[in-house]
Protein backbone atom coordinates (compact mmCIF):
# COMPACT_ATOMS: atom_id res chain seq x y z
CA UNK A 1 0.00 0.00 0.00
CA UNK A 2 1.36 3.42 -0.97
CA UNK A 3 1.27 6.37 1.38
CA UNK A 4 -2.24 7.68 2.00
CA UNK A 5 -1.56 11.34 1.23
CA UNK A 6 -4.13 14.14 1.04
CA UNK A 7 -3.26 17.78 0.36
CA UNK A 8 -5.81 20.58 0.74
CA UNK A 9 -5.23 24.02 -0.80
CA UNK A 10 -7.49 27.05 -0.58
CA UNK A 11 -7.55 28.92 -3.89
CA UNK A 12 -5.27 31.91 -4.40
CA UNK A 13 -6.54 35.44 -3.82
CA UNK A 14 -9.55 36.23 -6.00
CA UNK A 15 -10.62 39.58 -7.43
CA UNK A 16 -13.42 39.73 -4.87
CA UNK A 17 -11.12 38.81 -1.96
CA UNK A 18 -9.12 41.87 -2.96
CA UNK A 19 -12.24 44.06 -3.06
CA UNK A 20 -13.47 42.73 0.34
CA UNK A 21 -16.68 41.33 -1.19
CA UNK A 22 -18.70 38.31 -0.09
CA UNK A 23 -18.14 35.82 -2.90
CA UNK A 24 -19.81 32.48 -2.24
CA UNK A 25 -20.97 30.83 -5.47
CA UNK A 26 -20.17 33.90 -7.59
CA UNK A 27 -17.32 33.27 -9.98
CA UNK A 28 -14.56 35.93 -10.01
CA UNK A 29 -11.12 35.02 -11.32
CA UNK A 30 -7.78 35.05 -9.51
CA UNK A 31 -5.82 38.26 -9.10
CA UNK A 32 -2.17 38.45 -10.17
CA UNK A 33 -1.32 37.80 -6.52
CA UNK A 34 -3.65 34.79 -6.53
CA UNK A 35 -1.84 33.36 -9.55
CA UNK A 36 1.48 33.85 -7.73
CA UNK A 37 0.09 32.14 -4.61
CA UNK A 38 -1.13 29.16 -6.64
CA UNK A 39 2.20 28.79 -8.42
CA UNK A 40 4.05 29.07 -5.12
CA UNK A 41 1.89 26.25 -3.73
CA UNK A 42 2.93 24.08 -6.66
CA UNK A 43 6.58 24.95 -6.09
CA UNK A 44 6.32 24.05 -2.38
CA UNK A 45 4.68 20.72 -3.14
CA UNK A 46 7.25 19.88 -5.79
CA UNK A 47 10.06 20.77 -3.37
CA UNK A 48 8.56 18.23 -0.95
CA UNK A 49 9.09 15.57 -3.60
CA UNK A 50 5.35 15.12 -4.00
CA UNK A 51 3.37 14.20 -7.07
CA UNK A 52 -0.32 13.43 -7.34
CA UNK A 53 -2.41 10.63 -8.79
CA UNK A 54 -5.73 12.49 -8.81
CA UNK A 55 -7.08 15.99 -8.08
CA UNK A 56 -10.46 17.32 -7.02
CA UNK A 57 -11.75 20.87 -7.30
CA UNK A 58 -15.00 22.85 -7.27
CA UNK A 59 -17.18 24.11 -10.08
CA UNK A 60 -15.78 27.64 -9.63
CA UNK A 61 -13.05 29.28 -11.70
CA UNK A 62 -10.80 30.45 -8.86
CA UNK A 63 -10.41 26.94 -7.46
CA UNK A 64 -10.04 25.31 -10.88
CA UNK A 65 -7.39 27.79 -11.96
CA UNK A 66 -5.51 27.34 -8.67
CA UNK A 67 -5.56 23.59 -9.17
CA UNK A 68 -4.33 23.93 -12.76
CA UNK A 69 -1.50 26.30 -11.81
CA UNK A 70 -0.33 24.01 -9.00
CA UNK A 71 -0.22 21.04 -11.35
CA UNK A 72 1.51 23.10 -14.02
CA UNK A 73 4.28 24.02 -11.58
CA UNK A 74 4.59 20.35 -10.67
CA UNK A 75 4.79 19.21 -14.29
CA UNK A 76 1.48 17.32 -14.01
CA UNK A 77 -0.76 19.27 -16.38
CA UNK A 78 -2.54 16.15 -17.69
CA UNK A 79 -3.58 14.83 -14.28
CA UNK A 80 -7.12 13.45 -13.94
CA UNK A 81 -9.02 16.29 -12.22
CA UNK A 82 -12.63 15.92 -11.05
CA UNK A 83 -14.85 18.97 -10.56
CA UNK A 84 -17.96 19.07 -8.42
CA UNK A 85 -20.30 21.68 -6.90
CA UNK A 86 -20.07 19.78 -3.61
CA UNK A 87 -16.69 21.47 -3.13
CA UNK A 88 -18.00 24.98 -3.90
CA UNK A 89 -17.60 27.77 -1.39
CA UNK A 90 -20.32 28.37 1.16
CA UNK A 91 -23.26 30.15 -0.51
CA UNK A 92 -23.53 33.59 1.07
CA UNK A 93 -27.00 34.17 -0.37
CA UNK A 94 -28.11 37.80 -0.22
CA UNK A 95 -24.66 38.86 0.97
CA UNK A 96 -23.00 37.67 -2.25
CA UNK A 97 -21.39 40.54 -4.14
CA UNK A 98 -21.71 42.97 -1.23
CA UNK A 99 -18.77 44.76 0.33
CA UNK A 100 -18.36 43.46 3.87
CA UNK A 101 -18.34 47.00 5.29
CA UNK A 102 -21.55 47.82 3.40
CA UNK A 103 -23.16 44.66 4.79
CA UNK A 104 -22.24 45.75 8.31
CA UNK A 105 -23.77 49.16 7.65
CA UNK A 106 -26.99 47.55 6.40
CA UNK A 107 -27.50 44.76 8.95
CA UNK A 108 -25.23 45.78 11.81
CA UNK A 109 -21.81 44.61 12.92
CA UNK A 110 -23.18 42.01 15.34
CA UNK A 111 -25.56 40.37 12.87
CA UNK A 112 -22.94 40.12 10.11
CA UNK A 113 -20.48 38.66 12.63
CA UNK A 114 -23.06 35.99 13.55
CA UNK A 115 -23.58 35.10 9.89
CA UNK A 116 -19.85 34.88 9.27
CA UNK A 117 -18.67 33.19 12.45
CA UNK A 118 -21.53 31.08 13.82
CA UNK A 119 -21.65 27.43 12.83
CA UNK A 120 -25.35 27.07 12.13
CA UNK A 121 -26.89 30.53 11.41
CA UNK A 122 -27.13 31.14 7.64
CA UNK A 123 -27.26 34.57 6.00
CA UNK A 124 -30.53 35.35 4.16
CA UNK A 125 -31.04 32.84 1.31
CA UNK A 126 -27.60 31.37 1.97
CA UNK A 127 -25.79 28.53 3.74
CA UNK A 128 -24.38 28.22 7.23
CA UNK A 129 -21.14 26.33 7.72
CA UNK A 130 -23.25 23.42 8.96
CA UNK A 131 -25.10 23.46 5.63
CA UNK A 132 -21.76 23.50 3.80
CA UNK A 133 -20.53 20.54 5.83
CA UNK A 134 -23.74 18.66 4.99
CA UNK A 135 -23.03 19.22 1.28
CA UNK A 136 -19.27 18.70 1.25
CA UNK A 137 -18.67 15.88 3.69
CA UNK A 138 -20.70 13.19 1.87
CA UNK A 139 -18.71 13.91 -1.29
CA UNK A 140 -15.48 13.54 0.67
CA UNK A 141 -16.61 10.23 2.16
CA UNK A 142 -17.90 8.83 -1.13
CA UNK A 143 -15.31 10.14 -3.63
CA UNK A 144 -12.19 11.67 -2.10
CA UNK A 145 -11.47 9.48 0.93
CA UNK A 146 -11.61 6.20 -1.03
CA UNK A 147 -8.99 7.59 -3.43
CA UNK A 148 -6.70 8.41 -0.51
CA UNK A 149 -7.23 5.02 1.15
CA UNK A 150 -6.42 3.27 -2.13
CA UNK A 151 -3.02 4.92 -1.93
CA UNK A 152 -3.71 7.57 -4.57
CA UNK A 153 -1.92 10.79 -3.63
CA UNK A 154 -4.80 13.25 -3.70
CA UNK A 155 -4.95 17.03 -4.18
CA UNK A 156 -8.06 19.05 -3.30
CA UNK A 157 -8.10 22.70 -4.40
CA UNK A 158 -11.24 24.40 -3.12
CA UNK A 159 -12.45 27.18 -0.81
CA UNK A 160 -12.13 28.41 2.76
CA UNK A 161 -15.43 27.01 3.97
CA UNK A 162 -15.72 23.85 1.89
CA UNK A 163 -12.21 22.96 3.07
CA UNK A 164 -13.19 23.79 6.67
CA UNK A 165 -15.77 21.04 6.35
CA UNK A 166 -12.97 18.55 5.59
CA UNK A 167 -10.57 20.03 8.14
CA UNK A 168 -13.30 19.73 10.77
CA UNK A 169 -13.29 15.96 10.33
CA UNK A 170 -9.57 15.50 9.73
CA UNK A 171 -8.47 17.63 12.69
CA UNK A 172 -11.43 16.68 14.94
CA UNK A 173 -12.68 20.21 15.46
CA UNK A 174 -15.84 21.12 17.31
CA UNK A 175 -18.45 23.45 15.74
CA UNK A 176 -16.92 26.20 17.90
CA UNK A 177 -13.25 25.58 17.17
CA UNK A 178 -13.65 25.12 13.41
CA UNK A 179 -14.89 28.70 13.07
CA UNK A 180 -11.52 29.90 14.41
CA UNK A 181 -9.49 27.73 12.03
CA UNK A 182 -8.08 30.09 9.42
CA UNK A 183 -7.04 28.79 6.00
CA UNK A 184 -4.62 31.05 4.14
CA UNK A 185 -4.96 31.43 0.38
CA UNK A 186 -2.59 29.25 -1.60
CA UNK A 187 -1.14 27.52 1.49
CA UNK A 188 -1.05 23.70 1.19
CA UNK A 189 -2.00 21.53 4.16
CA UNK A 190 -0.41 18.08 4.01
CA UNK A 191 -2.06 15.07 5.69
CA UNK A 192 -0.94 11.48 5.86
CA UNK A 193 -3.81 9.18 6.83
CA UNK A 194 -3.79 5.85 8.57
CA UNK A 195 -5.71 2.85 7.21
CA UNK A 196 -8.65 3.82 9.46
CA UNK A 197 -8.77 7.27 7.72
CA UNK A 198 -7.52 9.20 10.76
CA UNK A 199 -4.62 11.65 10.48
CA UNK A 200 -1.19 10.29 11.44
CA UNK A 201 0.77 13.31 10.17
CA UNK A 202 -0.23 16.89 9.44
CA UNK A 203 1.94 19.75 8.19
CA UNK A 204 1.28 23.26 6.93
CA UNK A 205 3.58 23.88 3.97
CA UNK A 206 4.76 27.48 3.94
CA UNK A 207 7.41 29.31 1.95
VENGI-V611382 format. One record per residue. N is the residue number from 1. SS is DSSP state (~ for helix, > for strand, _ for the rest). PSI is psi as a letter, one per 30 degrees, with the letter a starting at -180 (* if undefined). NEAR is the number of other ideal C-beta (glycine too) atoms within 12 Angstrom. Layout:
n & ss & psi & near
N & SS & PSI & NEAR
N & SS & PSI & NEAR
This chain:
n & ss & psi & near
1 & _ & k & 12
2 & _ & l & 18
3 & _ & k & 27
4 & _ & i & 31
5 & > & k & 37
6 & > & k & 45
7 & > & k & 48
8 & > & k & 51
9 & > & k & 55
10 & > & k & 43
11 & _ & l & 51
12 & _ & l & 40
13 & _ & k & 31
14 & > & l & 38
15 & ~ & e & 25
16 & ~ & f & 32
17 & ~ & e & 29
18 & ~ & e & 21
19 & _ & g & 19
20 & _ & h & 18
21 & > & k & 22
22 & _ & k & 38
23 & _ & e & 38
24 & _ & b & 36
25 & _ & f & 32
26 & _ & l & 28
27 & _ & h & 25
28 & _ & l & 28
29 & _ & l & 26
30 & > & l & 35
31 & _ & l & 24
32 & ~ & e & 15
33 & ~ & e & 19
34 & ~ & e & 32
35 & ~ & e & 28
36 & ~ & e & 21
37 & ~ & e & 36
38 & ~ & e & 42
39 & ~ & e & 29
40 & ~ & e & 29
41 & ~ & e & 43
42 & ~ & e & 39
43 & ~ & e & 24
44 & ~ & e & 28
45 & ~ & e & 40
46 & ~ & e & 23
47 & ~ & f & 17
48 & _ & f & 22
49 & _ & g & 13
50 & _ & l & 31
51 & _ & l & 25
52 & _ & l & 38
53 & _ & f & 25
54 & > & l & 29
55 & > & k & 43
56 & > & k & 42
57 & > & l & 43
58 & _ & a & 42
59 & _ & g & 23
60 & _ & k & 34
61 & ~ & e & 30
62 & ~ & e & 44
63 & ~ & e & 47
64 & ~ & e & 32
65 & ~ & e & 34
66 & ~ & e & 47
67 & ~ & e & 49
68 & ~ & e & 32
69 & ~ & e & 36
70 & ~ & e & 46
71 & ~ & e & 34
72 & ~ & e & 24
73 & ~ & f & 31
74 & _ & f & 32
75 & _ & g & 16
76 & _ & h & 25
77 & _ & f & 17
78 & _ & g & 13
79 & _ & k & 26
80 & _ & j & 19
81 & > & k & 29
82 & > & k & 27
83 & > & k & 25
84 & _ & k & 26
85 & ~ & f & 23
86 & ~ & f & 31
87 & ~ & g & 46
88 & _ & l & 37
89 & _ & l & 44
90 & _ & k & 40
91 & _ & j & 32
92 & _ & g & 35
93 & ~ & b & 25
94 & ~ & f & 20
95 & ~ & f & 32
96 & _ & k & 28
97 & _ & f & 23
98 & _ & k & 28
99 & > & k & 19
100 & ~ & e & 26
101 & ~ & e & 15
102 & ~ & e & 16
103 & ~ & e & 29
104 & ~ & e & 21
105 & ~ & e & 13
106 & ~ & e & 19
107 & ~ & f & 22
108 & _ & k & 12
109 & ~ & e & 16
110 & ~ & e & 13
111 & ~ & e & 19
112 & ~ & e & 27
113 & ~ & e & 17
114 & ~ & e & 21
115 & ~ & e & 37
116 & ~ & e & 28
117 & ~ & g & 25
118 & _ & l & 21
119 & _ & e & 30
120 & _ & g & 19
121 & _ & j & 23
122 & _ & l & 26
123 & _ & l & 31
124 & _ & k & 21
125 & _ & g & 15
126 & _ & a & 29
127 & _ & k & 34
128 & _ & l & 30
129 & ~ & e & 42
130 & ~ & e & 23
131 & ~ & e & 28
132 & ~ & e & 41
133 & ~ & e & 31
134 & ~ & f & 22
135 & ~ & e & 29
136 & ~ & e & 40
137 & ~ & e & 27
138 & ~ & e & 19
139 & ~ & e & 31
140 & ~ & e & 37
141 & ~ & e & 20
142 & ~ & e & 15
143 & ~ & e & 26
144 & ~ & e & 41
145 & ~ & e & 28
146 & ~ & e & 20
147 & ~ & e & 30
148 & ~ & e & 38
149 & ~ & f & 26
150 & _ & f & 22
151 & _ & g & 19
152 & _ & k & 29
153 & _ & j & 31
154 & > & k & 41
155 & > & k & 45
156 & > & j & 48
157 & > & j & 49
158 & > & b & 46
159 & _ & l & 49
160 & ~ & e & 40
161 & ~ & e & 43
162 & ~ & e & 45
163 & ~ & e & 47
164 & ~ & e & 38
165 & ~ & e & 42
166 & ~ & e & 45
167 & ~ & e & 38
168 & ~ & e & 31
169 & ~ & e & 27
170 & ~ & e & 34
171 & _ & g & 23
172 & _ & h & 14
173 & _ & l & 21
174 & _ & l & 13
175 & ~ & f & 21
176 & ~ & e & 14
177 & ~ & f & 17
178 & ~ & f & 31
179 & _ & f & 30
180 & _ & f & 17
181 & _ & j & 29
182 & _ & k & 18
183 & _ & j & 31
184 & _ & k & 24
185 & _ & k & 32
186 & _ & g & 43
187 & _ & j & 31
188 & _ & k & 44
189 & > & k & 36
190 & > & k & 34
191 & > & k & 35
192 & > & k & 27
193 & > & l & 34
194 & _ & l & 19
195 & _ & f & 16
196 & _ & g & 11
197 & _ & g & 23
198 & _ & l & 20
199 & > & k & 25
200 & > & f & 18
201 & > & k & 18
202 & > & k & 22
203 & > & k & 21
204 & > & k & 24
205 & _ & j & 27
206 & _ & l & 18
207 & _ & * & 17
